[in-house]
Amino acid sequence: MPTFDPRSFIITSAVAGILCSMIFFVLRRSFPREVGGIGEWGWGCVAMVGGAFLFSSRGTLSPLLTVVLANTLIVGGIVLMHISLRRFTGLRAGHRWATGLLLAVAAALLWLTVVVDDYRGRLEFVTAVNTLLFGLSAWFLFRMKKQGFAERFTGTLFAVEALVSLGRFYFALAGQSSEDYWNDNSMVHMFYLASFSISLVGLSFGFMLMVTTRVQEKLEYAASHDDLSGACTRATFFRMMTSEVLRARRQRRPLSLLLIDIDDFKRINDGHGHPVGDAVIRTFATVTAGELRGHDLLCRYGGEEFALLLPDTALDEATAVAERIRARFSEGAFDGMPPFTVSLGVQSAEQGALEVAQMIEGADRALYIAKKLGKNRVEIAPELSYASGTDGLSASRPLA
């Protein structure tokens, strides 16, 4: 069998690692800080480059550097990649267990290098550790609640590399390895070294896809949601409401709209300051969102006014939702802010019978009536009241 020089794979890994680390350090400076794990992945690449450099220096540097430290750096690089995945998903990094693991790896390698000098033992130990770490990262990605192509792609690469390391461990355990690193010319060893070069690039590419996808999602969210309340923007609301009106008409389903106004908001701002007013808006949006279904749409319509679109919801159901929201804020003050109430106007359309402008006009007129009649109340759009043979004011809902 022809011999090969392991340095060729080591140099390839080093070049790939340098390029990947540079990319991730640039991304770390450019992308939002809340997207975690980018820096850790870059340092993981640096650790692998350092390990590869020390590997290639065997025969010129001490075995403590070219064997113990080199293998520890490779393992450390994989550990940092796993930490970056945890940071990316918002979990704690877990530096304590990582430090303990690396100290244990270094101690074991020190024993297998200085005390007994067992190349095959070192190979079995390192491949076993790598198998566990690659497998742990794959398991972590496959268990993520939100998985896209990037997560599945990266998880698959981690799983493949775990299998490669497991195969190398098996053949080392079976005695199908040389007793010396530089003379180990088996196809298994060749494939094992080559896989590290490929996986470093592939895994970095996969994590880069995960990061860019997350940033894109954040940009899209920022463009479609109000930064203070977290509710959707007016433009997004009109676009989605138009779509829902068409769907209701096509499927002959009911659709309801609520316009909601925080009562006496100017008094809150003047008496307590604008930071408190902002806190009231955030509290209202957060509490209201907790009362809604997943497909309901809350929008900050302007200032202290909000719009709430309720698909597949008839008038009685929409009025019940409005009363529940009104009652939630009339119960008393929330911690750290003055008490406040809300007024609501309700407009419903059976089978998508009304256009967007008509629904907004009806809900706005109902809200005006609610404010005129004393606030902290729910009113139905006058047009619907006329249809039932009553005038607009007699349809008012009394306070609970």
C-alpha positions as CSV (number, residue, x, y, z in Angstrom):
1,M,0.0,0.0,0.0
2,P,1.4,3.4,-0.9
3,T,2.5,5.6,2.0
4,F,1.2,9.1,2.6
5,D,2.3,12.0,4.6
6,P,-0.1,13.0,7.4
7,R,1.3,16.5,7.2
8,S,-0.7,17.1,4.0
9,F,-3.9,16.6,5.9
10,I,-2.7,18.6,8.9
11,I,-1.7,21.6,6.7
12,T,-5.1,21.4,5.0
13,S,-6.9,21.4,8.3
14,A,-4.8,24.4,9.5
15,V,-5.5,26.4,6.4
16,A,-9.2,25.6,6.6
17,G,-9.3,26.5,10.3
18,I,-7.5,29.8,9.8
19,L,-10.0,30.8,7.1
20,C,-13.0,29.7,9.2
21,S,-11.8,31.5,12.3
22,M,-11.2,34.7,10.4
23,I,-14.8,34.6,9.0
24,F,-16.3,34.0,12.4
25,F,-14.4,36.8,14.1
26,V,-15.5,39.2,11.4
27,L,-19.1,37.9,11.8
28,R,-18.8,38.4,15.6
29,R,-18.0,42.1,15.0
30,S,-20.7,42.6,12.4
31,F,-23.7,40.6,13.7
32,P,-26.0,41.5,16.7
33,R,-24.6,40.5,20.1
34,E,-27.7,38.6,21.0
35,V,-26.8,36.0,18.4
36,G,-24.5,34.0,20.7
37,G,-21.8,31.4,20.0
38,I,-20.1,33.1,17.1
39,G,-16.9,34.0,18.9
40,E,-16.7,30.6,20.6
41,W,-16.9,28.8,17.2
42,G,-14.1,31.0,15.9
43,W,-11.9,30.2,18.9
44,G,-12.7,26.5,18.4
45,C,-11.2,26.8,14.9
46,V,-8.2,28.6,16.4
47,A,-7.7,25.7,18.9
48,M,-7.8,23.2,16.1
49,V,-5.3,25.2,14.0
50,G,-3.0,25.3,17.0
51,G,-3.3,21.5,17.5
52,A,-2.7,20.9,13.8
53,F,0.4,23.1,13.9
54,L,1.8,21.2,16.9
55,F,1.0,17.9,15.2
56,S,3.1,18.9,12.2
57,S,6.0,19.8,14.5
58,R,6.5,16.2,15.8
59,G,10.2,15.4,15.8
60,T,11.3,19.0,16.3
61,L,9.3,19.9,19.5
62,S,8.8,18.1,22.7
63,P,6.1,15.3,22.9
64,L,4.5,17.3,25.6
65,L,3.6,19.9,23.0
66,T,3.2,17.8,19.9
67,V,1.2,15.0,21.6
68,V,-0.4,16.1,24.9
69,L,-1.1,19.8,24.1
70,A,-1.9,19.1,20.4
71,N,-4.5,16.5,21.2
72,T,-5.9,18.6,24.0
73,L,-6.3,21.6,21.7
74,I,-8.2,19.4,19.1
75,V,-10.5,18.2,21.8
76,G,-10.8,21.8,23.1
77,G,-11.8,22.9,19.6
78,I,-14.7,20.4,19.5
79,V,-15.7,21.4,23.1
80,L,-15.8,25.1,22.0
81,M,-18.0,24.2,19.1
82,H,-20.4,22.5,21.4
83,I,-20.3,25.5,23.8
84,S,-21.1,27.8,20.8
85,L,-24.2,25.7,20.0
86,R,-25.4,26.1,23.6
87,R,-24.8,29.9,23.5
88,F,-26.5,30.1,20.1
89,T,-29.7,28.6,21.6
90,G,-29.5,30.8,24.7
91,L,-28.3,28.2,27.2
92,R,-25.4,28.7,29.6
93,A,-22.0,27.9,28.2
94,G,-21.0,25.3,30.8
95,H,-17.4,26.4,31.1
96,R,-16.9,24.5,34.3
97,W,-17.6,21.0,32.8
98,A,-15.6,22.0,29.7
99,T,-12.6,23.0,31.8
100,G,-12.8,19.8,33.9
101,L,-13.0,17.6,30.7
102,L,-10.0,19.3,29.2
103,L,-7.9,18.8,32.4
104,A,-8.9,15.2,32.5
105,V,-8.0,14.7,28.8
106,A,-4.6,16.4,29.3
107,A,-3.9,14.3,32.4
108,A,-4.8,11.0,30.5
109,L,-2.6,12.0,27.5
110,L,0.2,13.0,29.8
111,W,0.1,9.5,31.3
112,L,-0.1,7.8,27.9
113,T,2.8,9.8,26.6
114,V,5.3,10.3,29.4
115,V,4.7,7.3,31.6
116,V,3.8,4.5,29.2
117,D,4.3,6.1,25.7
118,D,1.4,4.1,24.1
119,Y,0.4,5.5,20.7
120,R,-2.4,3.0,20.2
121,G,-3.7,3.8,23.7
122,R,-3.7,7.5,22.9
123,L,-5.5,6.8,19.7
124,E,-8.2,4.8,21.4
125,F,-8.6,7.4,24.1
126,V,-8.8,10.5,21.8
127,T,-11.1,8.8,19.3
128,A,-13.4,7.7,22.1
129,V,-13.6,11.3,23.5
130,N,-14.1,12.7,20.0
131,T,-16.9,10.3,19.4
132,L,-18.7,11.3,22.5
133,L,-18.3,15.0,21.8
134,F,-19.3,14.9,18.2
135,G,-22.3,12.7,19.1
136,L,-23.3,15.0,22.0
137,S,-23.4,18.0,19.5
138,A,-25.4,16.0,17.0
139,W,-27.9,15.0,19.7
140,F,-28.1,18.6,20.9
141,L,-29.0,19.9,17.4
142,F,-31.5,17.1,16.6
143,R,-33.3,17.9,19.9
144,M,-33.7,21.6,19.1
145,K,-37.3,22.7,19.1
146,K,-36.9,24.9,16.0
147,Q,-35.0,23.1,13.3
148,G,-34.4,24.3,9.8
149,F,-32.1,23.1,7.0
150,A,-29.0,24.6,8.7
151,E,-29.6,22.8,12.0
152,R,-30.3,19.4,10.3
153,F,-27.3,19.8,8.0
154,T,-24.9,20.7,10.8
155,G,-26.3,18.0,13.1
156,T,-25.9,15.4,10.3
157,L,-22.2,16.4,9.9
158,F,-21.6,16.1,13.6
159,A,-23.3,12.6,13.5
160,V,-21.1,11.5,10.5
161,E,-18.0,12.7,12.2
162,A,-19.0,10.8,15.4
163,L,-19.4,7.7,13.3
164,V,-15.9,8.2,11.7
165,S,-14.3,8.7,15.1
166,L,-16.1,5.6,16.4
167,G,-14.8,3.6,13.4
168,R,-11.3,4.7,14.0
169,F,-11.7,3.8,17.7
170,Y,-12.9,0.3,16.7
171,F,-10.0,-0.4,14.4
172,A,-7.5,0.9,16.9
173,L,-9.1,-1.3,19.5
174,A,-9.0,-4.3,17.1
175,G,-5.2,-3.8,16.7
176,Q,-5.4,-2.6,13.1
177,S,-3.1,0.3,13.6
178,S,0.6,1.0,13.5
179,E,2.5,1.5,16.7
180,D,3.8,4.8,15.4
181,Y,1.9,7.9,14.2
182,W,4.0,8.7,11.1
183,N,4.0,5.1,9.9
184,D,0.3,4.5,10.3
185,N,-0.6,4.2,6.6
186,S,-3.9,2.4,6.9
187,M,-6.8,3.5,4.8
188,V,-8.8,3.9,8.0
189,H,-6.2,6.3,9.4
190,M,-6.1,8.2,6.1
191,F,-9.9,8.6,6.0
192,Y,-9.9,9.6,9.7
193,L,-7.4,12.4,9.1
194,A,-9.1,13.6,5.9
195,S,-12.5,13.7,7.5
196,F,-11.2,16.2,10.1
197,S,-10.2,18.6,7.3
198,I,-13.5,18.2,5.6
199,S,-15.6,18.3,8.7
200,L,-14.0,21.5,10.0
201,V,-15.1,23.3,6.9
202,G,-18.4,21.6,6.6
203,L,-19.4,22.1,10.3
204,S,-18.3,25.8,10.1
205,F,-20.3,26.3,7.0
206,G,-23.4,24.7,8.7
207,F,-23.0,26.9,11.8
208,M,-22.6,29.9,9.5
209,L,-25.9,29.0,7.9
210,M,-27.5,28.8,11.3
211,V,-26.1,32.2,12.3
212,T,-27.1,34.0,9.1
213,T,-30.6,32.4,9.2
214,R,-31.0,33.6,12.8
215,V,-29.9,37.1,11.8
216,Q,-32.2,37.2,8.9
217,E,-35.1,36.2,11.2
218,K,-34.2,38.9,13.6
219,L,-34.1,41.5,10.8
220,E,-37.4,40.4,9.4
221,Y,-38.9,40.5,12.9
222,A,-37.5,44.0,13.5
223,A,-39.0,45.2,10.2
224,S,-42.4,43.8,11.0
225,H,-42.7,44.4,14.7
226,D,-42.8,47.5,16.9
227,D,-39.6,47.7,19.0
228,L,-41.3,49.0,22.1
229,S,-44.4,46.8,22.4
230,G,-43.3,43.7,20.4
231,A,-46.7,43.9,18.5
232,C,-46.6,43.9,14.7
233,T,-46.3,47.2,12.8
234,R,-49.1,49.0,11.1
235,A,-47.9,48.1,7.6
236,T,-47.6,44.5,8.5
237,F,-51.0,44.5,10.1
238,F,-52.7,46.0,7.0
239,R,-50.9,43.4,4.7
240,M,-52.0,40.5,6.9
241,M,-55.5,41.8,7.4
242,T,-56.0,42.2,3.7
243,S,-55.0,38.5,3.3
244,E,-57.3,37.4,6.1
245,V,-60.3,39.3,4.6
246,L,-59.8,37.5,1.3
247,R,-59.4,34.2,3.1
248,A,-62.6,34.7,5.1
249,R,-64.5,35.6,2.0
250,R,-63.1,32.6,0.1
251,Q,-63.8,30.2,2.9
252,R,-67.0,31.9,4.1
253,R,-65.6,32.3,7.6
254,P,-66.2,35.1,10.2
255,L,-63.6,37.7,10.9
256,S,-63.4,40.2,13.8
257,L,-61.4,43.3,14.5
258,L,-60.8,45.0,17.9
259,L,-59.5,48.6,18.2
260,I,-58.1,49.1,21.7
261,D,-57.1,52.4,23.4
262,I,-55.3,52.8,26.7
263,D,-57.5,55.2,28.7
264,D,-56.1,58.6,29.8
265,F,-52.6,57.8,28.5
266,K,-51.6,61.4,28.3
267,R,-52.3,61.7,32.0
268,I,-50.0,58.8,32.7
269,N,-47.2,60.4,30.6
270,D,-47.7,63.8,32.2
271,G,-48.0,62.5,35.7
272,H,-45.4,59.7,35.8
273,G,-43.1,60.4,32.9
274,H,-42.6,58.9,29.5
275,P,-40.5,55.9,30.7
276,V,-43.5,54.8,32.8
277,G,-45.8,55.4,29.8
278,D,-43.5,53.1,27.7
279,A,-43.7,50.5,30.5
280,V,-47.5,50.7,30.4
281,I,-47.5,50.1,26.6
282,R,-45.1,47.1,27.0
283,T,-47.2,45.7,29.8
284,F,-50.4,46.1,27.9
285,A,-48.9,44.3,24.8
286,T,-47.4,41.5,26.8
287,V,-50.5,40.8,28.9
288,T,-52.8,41.0,25.9
289,A,-50.7,38.7,23.9
290,G,-51.0,36.1,26.7
291,E,-54.8,36.1,26.3
292,L,-54.7,35.4,22.5
293,R,-54.5,32.3,20.3
294,G,-51.5,31.6,18.2
295,H,-53.0,32.9,14.9
296,D,-54.5,36.1,16.4
297,L,-52.6,39.3,15.4
298,L,-51.9,42.2,17.7
299,C,-50.7,45.5,16.2
300,R,-49.6,48.7,17.6
301,Y,-51.9,50.9,15.6
302,G,-50.5,54.2,16.7
303,G,-49.3,55.7,20.0
304,E,-51.4,54.1,22.8
305,E,-53.9,52.5,20.4
306,F,-53.7,48.9,19.3
307,A,-55.6,46.7,16.8
308,L,-56.4,43.1,17.3
309,L,-57.4,40.8,14.4
310,L,-59.3,37.7,15.3
311,P,-59.6,35.2,12.4
312,D,-62.4,32.7,12.4
313,T,-64.1,34.6,15.2
314,A,-67.8,35.7,15.1
315,L,-69.2,38.7,17.0
316,D,-70.1,37.0,20.2
317,E,-66.7,35.4,20.5
318,A,-64.9,38.6,19.7
319,T,-67.0,40.5,22.3
320,A,-66.1,37.9,24.9
321,V,-62.4,38.3,24.0
322,A,-62.8,42.1,24.3
323,E,-64.5,41.8,27.7
324,R,-61.7,39.5,28.9
325,I,-59.0,42.0,27.9
326,R,-60.9,44.9,29.4
327,A,-61.5,43.1,32.7
328,R,-57.8,42.1,32.9
329,F,-56.7,45.7,33.1
330,S,-59.5,47.0,35.3
331,E,-58.6,44.6,38.1
332,G,-55.9,46.9,39.5
333,A,-52.4,48.1,39.0
334,F,-49.5,46.1,37.8
335,D,-46.3,46.1,39.8
336,G,-44.2,49.2,39.3
337,M,-46.7,51.3,37.4
338,P,-49.9,53.2,37.9
339,P,-53.3,51.5,37.3
340,F,-54.8,51.9,33.9
341,T,-57.9,50.8,31.9
342,V,-58.7,50.2,28.3
343,S,-61.6,50.9,26.0
344,L,-62.4,48.6,23.0
345,G,-64.4,48.8,19.8
346,V,-65.5,45.6,18.1
347,Q,-66.3,45.1,14.4
348,S,-67.2,41.7,13.0
349,A,-67.9,40.5,9.4
350,E,-69.6,37.3,8.5
351,Q,-68.1,35.4,5.6
352,G,-65.7,38.3,4.9
353,A,-68.5,40.6,3.9
354,L,-66.7,43.8,4.7
355,E,-63.6,45.4,3.2
356,V,-60.5,46.3,5.3
357,A,-61.4,50.0,5.4
358,Q,-65.0,49.2,6.4
359,M,-63.9,47.0,9.3
360,I,-61.5,49.6,10.6
361,E,-64.1,52.4,10.2
362,G,-66.6,50.3,12.2
363,A,-64.2,49.4,15.0
364,D,-63.0,53.0,15.2
365,R,-66.6,54.3,15.5
366,A,-67.3,51.7,18.3
367,L,-64.2,52.8,20.1
368,Y,-65.2,56.4,19.9
369,I,-68.6,55.5,21.5
370,A,-66.8,53.6,24.3
371,K,-64.6,56.6,25.0
372,K,-67.6,59.0,24.9
373,L,-69.7,56.8,27.3
374,G,-67.0,56.9,30.0
375,K,-64.1,54.6,29.0
376,N,-63.2,51.2,30.4
377,R,-65.9,49.5,28.3
378,V,-66.5,47.4,25.2
379,E,-68.7,48.7,22.3
380,I,-69.9,47.0,19.2
381,A,-69.8,48.8,15.8
382,P,-73.0,50.8,15.3
383,E,-73.6,49.2,11.9
384,L,-74.0,45.8,13.5
385,S,-76.3,47.3,16.2
386,Y,-78.5,48.9,13.5
387,A,-78.8,45.5,11.8
388,S,-80.3,44.1,15.1
389,G,-82.8,47.0,15.3
390,T,-81.0,49.0,18.0
391,D,-79.1,52.3,17.9
392,G,-75.4,52.6,18.4
393,L,-75.4,53.8,22.0
394,S,-77.9,51.2,23.3
395,A,-75.5,48.4,22.2
396,S,-73.0,49.5,24.8
397,R,-71.7,46.8,27.2
398,P,-71.9,47.7,30.9
399,L,-68.9,47.4,33.1
400,A,-68.4,44.1,34.7
